[in-house]
Amino acid sequence: MSLTNEEVKKIAHLARLRVNEDDLPTYAGNLSGILALVEQMNNVDTQGIVPMAHPQDASQRLRDDVVSENDQRERFQAIAPQTEAGLYLVPKVIE
């Protein structure tokens, strides 16, 4: 399918885009190429093909869920201005 400059102007107007007159042939060619690709894809026979969730049938590699850092809560809370029951106390900011 080949688009004319007038059709490109109409499409640009509908999309609320400003297109320079000098660029119309370029846009017409690009849009015509896109439409030709879509038409080619529509002509492919997909009967009996099961849709895929992902193009690669692979599972994600996951690392082991292990602790990688030492618990330093008491060290950090020792230098905090105020703590209580293992929690940091902060000043009230909403009245």
N, C-alpha and C positions, 0 to 999 in steps of 0.2 A: 504494500500500500504506500503510495507516494503522496505526501501532503504538499499543497500549494502554499504560496506565501500568504494568501488570503485566509486559508485555514489556520495557519500559524498565528496570524494576527488575531483571529477569533479566539483561539485557545489562550493566547496571552491575555486578551481582554477578560475572558472568563476567570483566569487565574489571578487577575489584577496585577499583571506584570507589564512593565514598560520595555518594549523591544525596539532597538534601533532598526531602521529600514535596511541598513547595510548588513545587519546580522540575520535577516530573515532567511536567506537561502541556506545559511549554515544550520540554523535551528530546524528548518524544514528537512534537511538531509539527516540530521541527528535523530529527530523524532520519527522520521520514516524508517530509519534503521532499527529503532527500538520497536516500532510496530511490526516490522518484518520479523524480528526475532520472536516476538510474542506469537505471531501467526505460525511461525515454524514450530514453536513449542506446543501450540494447540493441536498441531497435526500429528504429534507423536502418539502412537497407540499405547495407552496405559492400562488396558484391560488386564486384569489378573495380577497387577502389581500392588503389593501391600504397602501402604504408606509407612514411612519411617519416622521415628521420633527424632533421630539424629542421623546424618549421613554416614557417620563412622560407627560401626557396631563395636564400641569399645567401652570398657568400664574405667572409671576414674581411679588413678593410683592414689591411695590414701596412705599417709604415714601412720605409724602406731601412735595411739593416744597415750603418751607417757609424760610424766612431769619432767620439765626441762630446767626449772629454776627452783632454788631453795625458798622456803617460806621465810620472809623477812618482815612480816607484819609487826612483830614486837619491836624490832629495831627502828622501823619507820615511825611507829606510834610513839616511841620514846622521845623523839625530837618534835612531835606535833604539839601545837599549843594546847589543845584540849582533846581528850578521848574519853570514851565511856563504853564499857562492855565490848571492846574491840572495834568500835566505830569512831569516826572522826566527828567532832562537834564543830559546827560553823555558826557564825552569828546569824540571827534572824534577819532576813532581807525583805520580807513581805509583812506589812502590818495589817 
